[in-house]
Amino acid sequence: MYLLLKAIHIFGFVAWFGGLFFIVRIFVYHTEAFDHDEPKGSILQKEYQQIEQRVFKIICRPAMILTWLCGLGMIVLNGWEWFSINYWLHAKLGLLILLSWYTDHCRIITKKLIDGPTGFSSFQFRLWNELPTILLLSIVLLAVFKNSLNYWKAALGVVLFGLAIFAIAKLYKNYREKTQITQ
């Protein structure tokens, strides 16, 4: 039973992250659609709204629930004593709570985009799309290294990784702006 729960748990979190990466990328395109002339802008906005709603309802939310249920099932099978001494799992659960908040916030953004621009630029949504990447790295490090993980070194590595992602995104933004001007 444990291995079945673990397999479904892995399947669930892969789908969850896939859905999150996809939905926020659609937020980027949806935000850019507000800048298009009519009727193209309205057509794109309507299409992106449908995609966002479907991705959230069909992928993100069910995968999140499946991941949580199977993960909690594995904890129950391992028992309270095992849970109490595995501090890596406490940290992982904290990150999963943050990821669940992020997921629910994406649903809020989906609803706000129906009414018009949210006030976030497409670049800000591109950065928002990197948060699950940072959470995924942190969760994987915890799951693989468990209690042998040096939390300070891991945290420093994750922060440096996050800064590198930001720097690359900023360079790419500058490149896009520069190539748009010359076209």
C-alpha positions, -999 to +999 in steps of 0.1 A: +000+000+000+028+024+009+045+020-025+012+026-043+006+058-023+041+069-031+037+063-068+004+082-069+020+109-048+048+114-073+023+114-102+002+140-083+030+164-076+043+162-112+008+170-125+004+198-099+037+215-108+030+210-145-004+227-141+011+256-121+039+262-146+013+262-174-014+284-158+010+311-149+025+311-184-010+316-196-013+346-172+017+361-190+000+358-224-034+368-210-018+400-196-001+407-230-035+402-248-048+434-231-023+453-252-036+439-285-060+459-308-096+448-312-110+423-320-078+403-315-074+413-279-109+403-269-106+370-287-073+361-270-085+372-236-116+350-238-095+320-250-070+325-222-098+327-196-111+293-207-077+277-207-069+291-172-102+279-158-097+244-173-061+240-162-070+250-127-101+228-124-089+198-143-052+198-134-040+220-105-067+215-079-072+177-084-034+171-085-029+192-054-056+172-035-042+139-048-007+148-037-019+158-002-040+127+003-013+103-007+014+121+012-007+122+044-015+085+038+022+077+038+027+096+070-001+077+086+013+044+075+047+053+089+033+063+122+035+092+147+070+082+160+085+082+125+069+116+118+080+132+150+117+125+144+118+133+107+123+171+108+128+173+070+092+163+066+081+191+089+099+216+066+085+199+035+050+202+049+056+239+055+067+244+019+036+224+007+014+247+027+031+277+009+026+259-024-010+253-017-014+290-009+003+298-042-021+274-060-051+291-044-037+325-052-035+315-089-072+308-088-078+343-074-057+357-103-077+337-128-109+353-115-093+388-115-082+384-151-118+379-162-125+416-151-094+431-168-058+437-161-046+428-126-020+454-122+008+429-127+029+431-158+037+401-180+073+403-166+060+402-130+040+371-139+071+356-155+088+360-121+057+347-103+061+316-125+095+309-110+083+306-074+071+270-079+106+262-094+122+274-062+097+255-041+102+224-062+140+225-057+136+229-020+110+201-017+132+177-037+163+185-017+143+177+015+128+145+001+162+132-012+185+142+016+160+139+044+175+145+079+211+146+065+205+179+047+224+209+059+195+234+061+217+265+060+237+254+030+205+243+012+188+276+020+218+295+007+219+274-024+181+279-030+185+317-025+214+319-049+194+298-074+165+322-070+188+352-076+202+335-107+167+330-121+158+366-114+190+378-131+184+356-162+147+368-164+159+404-162+185+399-189+159+382-211+134+410-205+161+436-216+169+414-246+132+413-256+127+450-252+159+457-272+149+434-301+113+448-302+127+483-306+149+474-335+121+455-354 
